[in-house]
């Protein structure tokens, strides 16, 4: 008789497969949240730039931001744009696609409002 040490192959697979699957799902969820975060940032940048442009307005910025945020990375998107005399602020919020846990994502961008001045 041989001296067999360790676990059999089927026991190893039954213990390691759930761990490997869990790590895979965590990495996939992390990538979906990163995609949603990047989408929210890009949408906020586009909305702020459109609203802050000379002749731009708040509604135009909201429409641009909503269009960029509509790529499927976010659900329940809310866009808020505030155009002031010196600064324009755009905030895009939503929920990332969820496999394991739901995650809210929000990004805010502040840019200088373009305006004509007397030189």
N, C-alpha and C positions, 0 to 999 in steps of 0.2 A: 504494500500500500504506500502510496505517495503521501507526503505531507503537504496538503493543499492549504495555502494561506490566502487571506483576502476574501473578497466577496465574489460571487459569481457574476457573469456578465449581465444577466437579466436584472439582478438586484442593483447593480451599478446604474444601468440605464433607467430603471424605475425611480432611482433617487436623483440622478443628475438631469434627466429630461425636464422635470418641472422647474428646476432651478434655471436651466438654460432658456426655457420658454419665458420665464418671468423676467430674466435679464433682457431678452429680445423685446418683450412688450414694453418694458420701461424705457429702453432706447427709442422705440417707435413713438411712444407718448412724448418723450422729451423732444424728438424731432418735430412732432406736430405742434407743440407749444412754441418752439423756436420759430417755425414757419409762421404761426399766427402772430407772434411778437414782431417779426420782421414786416409782415403785411400791415399791421397796425401802424408801425413807424413810417412805412412808405406812404400809407394813406394820409397820415397826419402831416407829413412833409408836403405832399401834393396839395392837400386842402389849404394849408397855411400859405403856401406859395401862390396859389390861385387867388385867395382872398386878399393877400397883402399887395398884389400887383396894382400898379396905378390903374384905376378904373375898375378894379375888382371889387367884389362885395361878398358878404357872409354867405349868401345862398349859393353863389358860384363855388366857393370853397367847400361847402358841405356836399354839393353834388360831385365835385371832383374827388373828394375823399371817399365818398360812398362808392363811386365807380371803381376806385383802386382796391377798396376793401372787399369787393365782391368777387374775389378769386377762389372762394371756397375754403379758405383757411379759417375764417371767422363766421360764427353764427350769432344772431341777435346783435348786429352791429349798431352802435349809436355814435353819431358824429356831432361834435359841438365845436363851432367856430365863433370866435369873438374878434371882431376887427376894431381896433382902437386907432387913435390918431398917431401913435408912435409904435405900437406893437400889435401883432396879430397872433392869436393863440388858437391852435387846433388840437382837439383831443378826440381820439378814436378808441372806442372800447368795444369789446365783444367777448365771446366765449370760444376757446380753441376747440378743435375737433377732439373728442374724448374717447379714449379706449379704456383707460383705467380709472382716472379721476377727472372731474370737471375742473377747468382752470380758466379764470377770468384774466383777460389781457387788456392793458390800457397803455397808450402812448400819447404824450403831449409834446408838441413842437411850438416854439415861440420864435417868430421872425420879426424883423423890422418892417413896418408898413411903408410902402413907397409913397412919397408925397412930393409935391412941388413946393420949393421954398424960394424966397426972395434972396438973391445973392448980392 
